[in-house]
């Protein structure tokens, strides 16, 4: 029985490593106050060629406002980034009324740009 569990673990680990190596998705994340969310969303808007305009930003802001404390909300948007169609999933969790954890899960290159913008805005 232990050998079977070890084999399953090794296979699952190899699968996860393979998926990561192929760069299928990555995330950018930060913690912020709710009042800073619109500024962040507007700052990353120029990175996305299509699919993350004002209506999507409004949808994320509504999601943040309607997500209960200690809960997570998710929205996924079909986007175009560097001429390619992809998706960007936005997840947010309210730790309390004064804090939001937010993740942007998308292609690695875009996630890297978003993370850099988050660091810039945090200064």
Secondary structure, 3 states (H helix, E strand, C coil): CHHHHHHHHHHHHHHHHHHHHCCCCEEEEEEECHHHHHHHHHHHHCCCCECCCHHHHHHHHHHHHHCCCCCEEEEEEEEEECCEEEEEEEEEEEEECCEEEEEEEECHHHHHHHHHHHHHHHC
